[in-house]
Amino acid sequence: MTRQETAEIKKLLTPKKCSITRICGCYVDGEKNKKTELKQSFLALPEEEMFKYFEILRKTLSGTIGKNLLTLEFPLASEETGGTQDFLLRLRDSKLKDDILLEEFYDRIIDSYEYVGNYLILVVHDMYDVPGRTLDGIEMEDASDEVYEYILACVCPVELSKPGLSYDAAENTFRNRIRDWVVGLPDTGFLFPAFHDRGSDIHSTLYYSKDPEELKDGFVDRLLGCPLPLSAGSQKETFQTLVEETLGDDCDIEAVKTIHEKLNEMAEGHKDEPQPFVLDRNEVKTVLAQSGVSNDRLAQFDRHYDETAGENTSLFAGNVINTRTFEVKTPDVVIRVNSERTDLVGTEVINGRECLVIQLDGGVEVNGITVHARRPLDDEEEI
């Protein structure tokens, strides 16, 4: 799903546009026991509670595409009778009114979700009457020809509030605050089916993970049955290793700087596109070739790619490059430069030693103190 598609569904989770038909939930303790369950019409909730649920549900659709939010494809086997996609489709079509399906849904999560402590499973059902749009993007509420029916589910940690003192207005005194079990923002969740081209795509789902480096492989595999991509951090490490192994001894500061500049240039060209910029094998190879990597080095690229990334792996550009800063790091020094001014950084051999040279362009501060460039000595001027 794109940012625009995710934002369109997220807008439904507000009082003004809400069309959620039903909300269900199951509170699970640290021993994986079901303590209580919730089943009711969403619009029958008190307004204060409704706003709290909106906050939780909206968080499940928040984050960065390719990091916290991942569109996962269902394998064909999962769409057969008894498969994970088939089960979720039946759960959606039941409009959360089939108690047997609901209990099985809770059980699948409890069996696969690894968490030390209490948590709340929430799931809502909605039917969105998708409005038509003119060519210039204006919505036409009376021109709908598509109904997007979906479920949105999440798992939220439930923890004791912090101890402390509270003011008792009735007694006009301070007392030890009563600690309550508080539902936190979701740790993980998913939207099924995915919302593609402003309609249902039952062959994929949008998965949310609060921590982009903890994607919960076992949970996703058993509940959704979808293969997961590399995490954002793993994609960055994979790209770095691929560059190092392909360039070998030619991997110097200037080479990496050129690759960084080329990737930034490509990212800038894709920034207005709805789909996130993704680098596949051919695009990575093209970046290296356009950055001046020799043909001898590129001859080994495909082998390095298969060994490092995997044959069919693609990398989100936003996970492998930093479009805002260019970083040079040694064991004792870290230097960050505006990505648009990498020209200020270079190397020179001084007294037989390779040195990093940074051009002092404009005002300079050291520990917050404005300093001035040293004036050359007279003999230096003569030279």
C-alpha positions as CSV (number, residue, x, y, z in Angstrom):
1,M,0.0,0.0,0.0
2,T,1.1,3.6,-0.6
3,R,1.2,6.5,1.8
4,Q,-2.0,7.9,0.2
5,E,-3.9,4.7,0.4
6,T,-2.9,4.2,4.1
7,A,-3.9,7.8,4.8
8,E,-7.3,7.4,3.2
9,I,-8.1,4.4,5.5
10,K,-6.7,6.2,8.5
11,K,-9.1,9.1,7.9
12,L,-12.0,6.7,8.5
13,L,-10.8,6.3,12.1
14,T,-12.3,9.6,13.2
15,P,-15.7,10.6,14.6
16,K,-16.6,12.5,11.4
17,K,-16.0,9.7,9.0
18,C,-16.3,6.6,11.2
19,S,-18.3,3.7,9.7
20,I,-16.9,0.9,11.9
21,T,-19.7,-1.6,12.4
22,R,-18.3,-3.8,15.2
23,I,-15.5,-4.0,17.7
24,C,-14.3,-7.2,19.5
25,G,-11.5,-7.9,21.9
26,C,-9.9,-10.4,24.2
27,Y,-7.8,-9.6,27.3
28,V,-5.0,-12.1,27.8
29,D,-2.9,-12.4,31.0
30,G,0.8,-13.3,31.2
31,E,0.0,-17.0,31.4
32,K,-1.9,-16.8,28.1
33,N,-5.3,-17.2,29.8
34,K,-8.3,-15.3,28.4
35,K,-9.5,-13.1,31.2
36,T,-12.4,-11.3,29.5
37,E,-13.9,-10.5,26.0
38,L,-15.5,-7.6,24.3
39,K,-18.2,-7.8,21.6
40,Q,-20.4,-4.8,20.6
41,S,-21.4,-2.2,18.0
42,F,-18.6,0.4,17.8
43,L,-21.0,3.3,17.5
44,A,-22.7,2.3,20.7
45,L,-19.5,3.0,22.7
46,P,-19.4,6.1,25.0
47,E,-17.7,9.0,23.2
48,E,-14.7,9.0,25.5
49,E,-14.0,5.3,24.9
50,M,-14.5,5.7,21.2
51,F,-11.8,8.4,21.0
52,K,-9.4,6.1,22.9
53,Y,-10.0,3.3,20.4
54,F,-9.5,5.6,17.5
55,E,-6.1,6.5,18.9
56,I,-5.1,2.8,19.1
57,L,-6.5,1.9,15.7
58,R,-4.9,4.9,14.0
59,K,-1.5,4.0,15.4
60,T,-1.8,0.6,13.7
61,L,-1.7,2.5,10.4
62,S,1.1,4.8,11.4
63,G,4.8,4.7,10.6
64,T,7.0,4.5,7.5
65,I,6.2,2.4,4.5
66,G,8.9,-0.2,4.2
67,K,9.9,0.1,7.9
68,N,6.9,-0.1,10.3
69,L,4.3,-0.7,7.6
70,L,4.8,-3.6,5.2
71,T,2.6,-4.9,2.5
72,L,2.8,-8.7,2.6
73,E,1.6,-11.0,-0.2
74,F,-0.2,-14.2,0.6
75,P,1.3,-17.4,-1.0
76,L,-1.2,-19.3,-3.2
77,A,-1.3,-22.2,-0.6
78,S,-2.7,-19.8,2.1
79,E,-5.7,-19.1,-0.1
80,E,-6.8,-22.7,-0.3
81,T,-9.5,-24.0,2.1
82,G,-8.0,-23.9,5.7
83,G,-5.2,-21.6,4.8
84,T,-4.4,-18.4,6.6
85,Q,-5.8,-16.1,4.0
86,D,-8.9,-18.2,3.7
87,F,-9.5,-18.0,7.4
88,L,-9.1,-14.2,7.5
89,L,-11.5,-13.9,4.6
90,R,-14.1,-15.9,6.4
91,L,-13.5,-13.8,9.6
92,R,-14.0,-10.6,7.6
93,D,-17.1,-11.9,5.8
94,S,-18.6,-12.9,9.2
95,K,-18.6,-9.3,10.2
96,L,-17.1,-10.5,13.5
97,K,-20.5,-12.1,14.5
98,D,-19.3,-15.7,14.4
99,D,-18.2,-16.5,17.9
100,I,-16.4,-19.7,16.8
101,L,-14.3,-17.9,14.2
102,L,-13.5,-15.2,16.8
103,E,-12.3,-17.7,19.4
104,E,-10.1,-19.4,16.8
105,F,-8.7,-16.0,15.8
106,Y,-7.8,-15.2,19.4
107,D,-6.3,-18.7,19.9
108,R,-4.1,-18.3,16.8
109,I,-2.7,-15.0,18.2
110,I,-2.2,-16.4,21.7
111,D,-0.4,-19.4,20.4
112,S,2.0,-17.4,18.2
113,Y,2.4,-14.0,19.9
114,E,5.5,-14.0,22.1
115,Y,5.1,-11.4,24.9
116,V,5.9,-11.4,28.6
117,G,3.0,-9.8,30.3
118,N,-0.7,-9.0,29.7
119,Y,-2.1,-7.8,26.4
120,L,-5.4,-6.9,24.7
121,I,-6.3,-8.2,21.3
122,L,-8.6,-5.8,19.4
123,V,-10.3,-6.3,16.0
124,V,-12.8,-4.1,14.2
125,H,-15.0,-4.6,11.1
126,D,-15.8,-1.8,8.7
127,M,-17.5,-1.2,5.3
128,Y,-16.1,1.8,3.5
129,D,-18.2,3.2,0.7
130,V,-15.3,4.4,-1.4
131,P,-16.1,7.8,-3.0
132,G,-15.3,8.4,-6.6
133,R,-12.6,10.9,-7.6
134,T,-12.3,13.3,-10.4
135,L,-9.1,13.4,-12.5
136,D,-7.7,16.2,-10.3
137,G,-8.3,14.2,-7.1
138,I,-11.5,15.8,-5.9
139,E,-13.8,13.3,-4.0
140,M,-17.3,12.8,-5.2
141,E,-19.3,11.4,-2.3
142,D,-22.3,10.5,-4.5
143,A,-20.3,8.7,-7.1
144,S,-19.2,5.6,-5.3
145,D,-19.1,2.2,-7.1
146,E,-16.9,0.3,-4.6
147,V,-17.4,-0.9,-1.1
148,Y,-14.1,-1.8,0.8
149,E,-14.9,-4.3,3.5
150,Y,-12.1,-4.9,5.9
151,I,-10.9,-5.9,9.4
152,L,-8.2,-4.1,11.3
153,A,-6.6,-6.0,14.2
154,C,-3.9,-5.1,16.7
155,V,-2.3,-6.4,19.9
156,C,-1.7,-3.9,22.7
157,P,0.4,-4.4,25.8
158,V,-1.5,-3.9,29.1
159,E,0.6,-2.6,32.0
160,L,0.2,-1.3,35.5
161,S,0.3,2.5,35.7
162,K,3.3,4.0,37.6
163,P,3.0,4.4,41.4
164,G,2.8,7.9,42.8
165,L,0.8,10.4,44.8
166,S,-2.5,11.8,43.6
167,Y,-4.7,14.7,44.9
168,D,-8.1,13.7,46.4
169,A,-10.3,16.7,45.8
170,A,-13.1,15.4,48.0
171,E,-10.8,15.0,51.0
172,N,-8.6,17.9,50.1
173,T,-5.5,15.8,50.6
174,F,-2.8,13.7,48.8
175,R,-3.0,9.9,48.8
176,N,-1.1,7.0,47.3
177,R,-2.4,6.7,43.7
178,I,-4.3,3.5,42.9
179,R,-2.5,1.7,40.2
180,D,-4.6,0.6,37.2
181,W,-4.0,-1.7,34.3
182,V,-3.6,0.6,31.3
183,V,-3.9,-0.4,27.6
184,G,-0.9,0.9,25.7
185,L,-0.5,1.7,22.0
186,P,-0.3,-1.4,19.7
187,D,2.8,-3.4,19.4
188,T,1.7,-5.1,16.2
189,G,-1.3,-5.3,14.0
190,F,-2.6,-5.7,10.4
191,L,-5.2,-4.5,7.9
192,F,-6.9,-7.2,5.8
193,P,-7.4,-7.1,2.9
194,A,-5.0,-4.5,1.7
195,F,-6.4,-1.3,0.1
196,H,-4.9,-1.1,-3.4
197,D,-6.0,1.2,-6.2
198,R,-8.8,2.3,-3.9
199,G,-10.3,-1.2,-3.6
200,S,-9.9,-4.5,-1.9
201,D,-6.8,-6.7,-2.6
202,I,-7.6,-10.0,-0.9
203,H,-4.2,-11.3,-2.0
204,S,-2.2,-9.1,0.4
205,T,-2.4,-7.5,3.8
206,L,-0.8,-4.4,5.5
207,Y,1.3,-5.4,8.5
208,Y,2.3,-3.0,11.3
209,S,5.2,-3.5,13.7
210,K,6.0,-0.8,16.4
211,D,9.7,-1.9,16.3
212,P,10.8,-2.2,12.6
213,E,13.7,-4.4,13.8
214,E,11.4,-6.9,15.6
215,L,9.0,-8.0,12.9
216,K,7.9,-11.2,14.9
217,D,8.6,-13.8,12.2
218,G,6.8,-16.6,14.1
219,F,3.7,-14.5,14.7
220,V,3.5,-13.4,11.1
221,D,4.1,-16.9,9.7
222,R,1.5,-18.7,11.9
223,L,-1.2,-16.0,11.8
224,L,-0.8,-14.5,8.3
225,G,1.3,-17.1,6.6
226,C,3.1,-14.4,4.6
227,P,6.9,-14.2,4.0
228,L,8.5,-11.2,5.6
229,P,11.1,-9.0,3.9
230,L,14.4,-8.1,5.6
231,S,14.0,-5.6,8.4
232,A,15.0,-2.0,7.7
233,G,18.2,-2.3,9.6
234,S,19.0,-5.6,7.9
235,Q,18.4,-4.0,4.5
236,K,20.9,-1.2,5.3
237,E,23.5,-3.7,6.5
238,T,23.0,-5.8,3.4
239,F,23.5,-2.9,1.1
240,Q,26.6,-1.8,3.0
241,T,28.1,-5.3,2.8
242,L,27.2,-5.5,-0.9
243,V,29.1,-2.3,-1.7
244,E,32.1,-3.3,0.4
245,E,32.4,-6.7,-1.2
246,T,31.8,-5.5,-4.8
247,L,34.2,-2.6,-4.6
248,G,36.9,-4.5,-2.6
249,D,40.1,-2.4,-2.3
250,D,38.4,0.3,-4.5
251,C,35.9,1.1,-1.7
252,D,37.3,4.5,-0.6
253,I,35.7,7.7,0.6
254,E,35.3,9.2,-2.9
255,A,33.7,6.0,-4.3
256,V,31.1,5.8,-1.4
257,K,30.5,9.6,-1.7
258,T,29.7,9.2,-5.4
259,I,27.3,6.3,-4.7
260,H,25.6,8.3,-2.0
261,E,25.2,11.3,-4.3
262,K,23.8,9.1,-7.1
263,L,21.3,7.4,-4.7
264,N,20.1,10.8,-3.4
265,E,19.7,12.0,-6.9
266,M,17.5,9.0,-7.7
267,A,15.5,9.3,-4.5
268,E,14.8,13.0,-5.3
269,G,13.4,11.9,-8.7
270,H,11.0,9.5,-7.0
271,K,9.9,11.6,-4.1
272,D,6.6,12.6,-5.7
273,E,5.6,9.1,-6.7
274,P,3.0,7.3,-4.6
275,Q,5.0,4.1,-4.4
276,P,8.1,4.0,-2.2
277,F,11.4,3.9,-4.2
278,V,12.6,0.3,-4.2
279,L,16.0,-0.9,-5.4
280,D,16.1,-4.3,-7.1
281,R,19.2,-6.1,-8.3
282,N,19.4,-4.3,-11.7
283,E,18.9,-0.9,-10.1
284,V,21.7,-1.4,-7.5
285,K,24.0,-2.6,-10.3
286,T,23.1,0.5,-12.4
287,V,23.8,2.8,-9.4
288,L,27.3,1.2,-9.0
289,A,28.0,1.4,-12.7
290,Q,27.0,5.1,-12.9
291,S,29.1,5.8,-9.9
292,G,32.3,4.7,-11.7
293,V,32.7,1.2,-10.4
294,S,34.9,-0.7,-12.8
295,N,33.6,-3.5,-15.1
296,D,36.0,-6.0,-13.4
297,R,34.3,-5.3,-10.1
298,L,30.8,-5.3,-11.6
299,A,31.5,-8.8,-13.1
300,Q,31.3,-10.2,-9.6
301,F,28.3,-8.2,-8.6
302,D,25.6,-10.8,-9.3
303,R,27.4,-13.4,-7.2
304,H,27.8,-11.0,-4.3
305,Y,24.1,-10.0,-4.6
306,D,22.9,-13.5,-4.4
307,E,25.2,-14.3,-1.4
308,T,24.4,-11.1,0.5
309,A,20.9,-10.1,-0.3
310,G,19.3,-13.1,-1.9
311,E,18.3,-13.8,-5.4
312,N,14.9,-12.0,-5.5
313,T,15.4,-9.5,-2.7
314,S,14.6,-5.8,-3.2
315,L,15.7,-3.0,-0.9
316,F,13.7,0.1,0.1
317,A,15.8,3.1,-0.8
318,G,14.7,4.8,2.4
319,N,16.2,2.0,4.4
320,V,19.7,2.0,2.8
321,I,20.4,5.8,2.3
322,N,20.1,8.8,4.5
323,T,18.9,11.7,2.3
324,R,19.7,14.3,4.9
325,T,23.2,13.5,6.1
326,F,26.5,12.1,4.8
327,E,28.5,10.5,7.7
328,V,32.2,9.8,8.0
329,K,33.1,7.7,11.1
330,T,36.4,6.6,12.6
331,P,37.0,5.0,16.0
332,D,37.4,8.4,17.6
333,V,35.6,10.9,15.3
334,V,32.2,11.1,13.7
335,I,31.4,13.8,11.1
336,R,28.0,14.4,9.7
337,V,27.6,16.6,6.6
338,N,24.5,17.9,4.8
339,S,23.8,15.5,2.0
340,E,23.7,18.4,-0.5
341,R,27.3,19.5,0.5
342,T,29.3,16.4,0.2
343,D,31.7,18.5,-1.9
344,L,33.0,19.9,1.4
345,V,34.5,16.6,2.3
346,G,37.6,15.1,0.7
347,T,40.9,13.4,1.4
348,E,44.5,14.5,1.0
349,V,47.9,13.0,1.7
350,I,49.7,15.3,4.2
351,N,53.2,14.4,5.4
352,G,52.7,10.9,4.1
353,R,49.4,10.3,5.9
354,E,46.0,10.1,4.3
355,C,43.8,12.8,6.0
356,L,40.2,13.7,5.9
357,V,39.9,17.3,4.8
358,I,36.8,19.5,5.4
359,Q,36.4,22.8,3.8
360,L,35.4,25.5,6.3
361,D,32.7,27.2,4.4
362,G,31.0,30.0,6.3
363,G,30.7,30.5,10.1
364,V,32.3,27.8,12.3
365,E,31.4,27.0,16.0
366,V,33.4,24.8,18.4
367,N,31.6,23.8,21.5
368,G,29.1,26.6,20.8
369,I,31.9,29.2,20.4
370,T,32.2,31.1,17.1
371,V,35.8,30.7,15.9
372,H,37.7,32.3,13.0
373,A,39.9,30.7,10.4
374,R,43.6,30.9,11.2
375,R,45.5,33.5,9.1
376,P,48.5,32.0,7.2
377,L,51.9,33.0,8.4
378,D,54.0,35.3,6.3
379,D,56.2,32.5,5.0
380,E,53.1,30.4,4.1
381,E,51.8,33.4,2.1
382,E,55.0,33.6,0.2
383,I,54.7,29.9,-0.7
